[in-house]
Amino acid sequence: MKKLIFAVVLLQVIVLAVSYNTVNAEVIEHESNDKESHHNWVEYSTDTTVLEVGSHEGSYMKNLLRYSYVCDISHKIKTVVYYCDEHDHTKSETFLEEVIHSEEHRH
């Protein structure tokens, strides 16, 4: 249970850090450029990473017997980097693509 809580908190910190950096980049960008100039964003690179974030225990009944299992949880995170050749600026976006469970969950 502690690992699950740690994973959720860690994911929130990552999302906040990424969004905080994006907001700062946009503010600096608007202050230093003319209002009439716009960016020519082109996708520069894409990276997909799978992070192990924790595990949880579960159990199910089969033929009046209780079986238990441990399910490892991973997050598949995609990061896209964009580049503007006019202003020599970059920006990035991070997306949570998928939450992967190692065991089939029986309900």
DODRENRO-964835 format. One line per field, with one value per residue (C-alpha): chain; x, y negated, z. Coordinates in Angstrom, 3 decimals. Layout:
c = [A | ...]
px = [X | ...]
py = [Y | ...]
pz = [Z | ...]
This chain:
c = [A | A | A | A | A | A | A | A | A | A | A | A | A | A | A | A | A | A | A | A | A | A | A | A | A | A | A | A | A | A | A | A | A | A | A | A | A | A | A | A | A | A | A | A | A | A | A | A | A | A | A | A | A | A | A | A | A | A | A | A | A | A | A | A | A | A | A | A | A | A | A | A | A | A | A | A | A | A | A | A | A | A | A | A | A | A | A | A | A | A | A | A | A | A | A | A | A | A | A | A | A | A | A | A | A | A | A]
px = [0.000 | 2.893 | 4.374 | 1.077 | 0.786 | 4.413 | 3.777 | 0.708 | 2.534 | 5.565 | 3.389 | 1.722 | 5.104 | 6.298 | 3.150 | 3.408 | 7.102 | 6.499 | 3.552 | 5.472 | 8.390 | 6.023 | 4.271 | 7.575 | 8.805 | 5.652 | 5.860 | 9.485 | 8.666 | 5.845 | 7.883 | 10.878 | 9.051 | 6.847 | 3.135 | 2.994 | 5.581 | 4.419 | 6.223 | 6.650 | 6.566 | 7.757 | 7.886 | 11.572 | 11.672 | 9.475 | 10.477 | 8.461 | 9.512 | 8.055 | 8.459 | 7.788 | 5.733 | 4.758 | 2.626 | -0.496 | -1.871 | -5.144 | -7.099 | -9.874 | -12.022 | -11.987 | -13.641 | -14.171 | -10.443 | -8.927 | -5.941 | -3.782 | -1.423 | 0.896 | 0.350 | 3.251 | 2.164 | 4.043 | 3.288 | 4.021 | 4.986 | 5.426 | 7.446 | 7.265 | 9.811 | 8.967 | 11.420 | 10.857 | 13.532 | 12.520 | 13.287 | 15.523 | 13.123 | 12.088 | 9.120 | 8.047 | 4.846 | 4.533 | 1.581 | 0.598 | -0.134 | -1.040 | -1.126 | 0.178 | -0.735 | 1.329 | -1.574 | -5.058 | -7.456 | -10.278 | -13.517]
py = [0.000 | -2.360 | -1.705 | -2.564 | -5.832 | -6.641 | -5.917 | -8.152 | -11.010 | -10.573 | -10.689 | -13.891 | -15.492 | -14.564 | -15.975 | -19.192 | -19.579 | -19.121 | -21.523 | -24.077 | -24.047 | -24.451 | -27.424 | -29.164 | -28.634 | -30.180 | -33.239 | -33.942 | -33.342 | -35.928 | -38.522 | -38.343 | -38.063 | -40.489 | -39.855 | -39.437 | -36.656 | -33.073 | -29.793 | -27.211 | -24.127 | -20.902 | -17.569 | -16.959 | -13.699 | -11.238 | -9.018 | -6.331 | -5.142 | -2.450 | -3.205 | -0.671 | -2.526 | 0.142 | 3.172 | 4.260 | 7.496 | 9.033 | 12.196 | 14.150 | 17.182 | 20.296 | 23.595 | 22.326 | 21.667 | 18.218 | 17.464 | 14.376 | 12.679 | 9.684 | 7.314 | 5.086 | 1.711 | -0.216 | -3.491 | -3.972 | -7.638 | -9.349 | -12.569 | -14.649 | -17.418 | -20.238 | -22.653 | -26.104 | -26.857 | -30.547 | -31.344 | -28.386 | -27.384 | -23.985 | -22.789 | -19.371 | -17.605 | -14.491 | -12.097 | -9.094 | -6.603 | -3.479 | -1.928 | 1.629 | 4.362 | 7.574 | 9.800 | 10.175 | 8.798 | 11.154 | 9.555]
pz = [0.000 | 0.775 | -2.656 | -4.340 | -2.429 | -3.242 | -6.938 | -7.071 | -5.332 | -7.602 | -10.717 | -9.511 | -8.847 | -12.356 | -13.971 | -11.944 | -12.755 | -16.475 | -16.534 | -14.421 | -16.885 | -19.842 | -18.242 | -17.468 | -21.030 | -22.448 | -20.181 | -21.103 | -24.739 | -24.777 | -22.936 | -25.267 | -28.634 | -30.494 | -30.298 | -34.077 | -34.297 | -34.023 | -33.724 | -36.401 | -34.128 | -35.756 | -33.950 | -33.318 | -31.357 | -29.500 | -26.596 | -24.846 | -21.401 | -19.150 | -15.435 | -12.702 | -10.100 | -7.589 | -6.952 | -5.153 | -3.823 | -4.830 | -4.274 | -5.911 | -5.198 | -7.367 | -6.416 | -2.853 | -2.465 | -2.085 | -4.292 | -3.945 | -6.380 | -6.625 | -9.526 | -10.612 | -12.004 | -14.693 | -16.450 | -20.127 | -20.578 | -23.949 | -24.294 | -27.472 | -28.155 | -30.571 | -32.214 | -33.758 | -36.353 | -36.607 | -32.974 | -32.060 | -29.232 | -27.979 | -25.956 | -24.728 | -23.771 | -21.629 | -21.757 | -19.659 | -22.433 | -20.473 | -17.016 | -17.302 | -14.791 | -14.788 | -13.675 | -15.061 | -12.487 | -11.645 | -10.479]
